[in-house]
């Protein structure tokens, strides 16, 4: 189960959400618009927080570290090579999920009953689908079937799917 949780954690969700893929940006238009200035807004807010907390060296250092991280993200958000690398990394993670699902003897990923690993994957797969990236597993029907099973769960419907739909701009990929 820990391996599955690590796989979800390693999926580059932020880069896929914030990044502008040069040839195939499938994100909803409202997300593209919001992400066009998100890094600048974060950097401005962090700079203001540094000024407001000048006397707290530890806090200022933490804000400076966050500025470095956000600057790095800003610098690669439109980089074609980086965006392709993010998708390739995600695809590799999905290939491992597919392999685990195909070799699995249970109804769920790690046990006969639903586990935290399944719920983590529900969130991850819904996020990817929302961004139009279900194409990364379009040739892996085992993942499609797994996601469909997950989406049948009332808790996933209300806490993952419905909350995504209600809190994010409309995505044609989740409309169906």
Secondary structure, DSSP 8 states (H G I E B T S, - for coil): -HHHHHHHHHS-HHHHHH---SS---S-HHHHHHHTSHHHHHHHHHHHHHHHTTT-HHHHHHHHHHHHHHHHHHHHTT-HHHHHHHHHHHHHHHHHHHHHHHH--SSSSSSSS--HHHHHHHHHHHHHHHTTGGGGGTT-HHHHHHHHHHHTSHHHIIIIIHHHHHHS---HHHH-
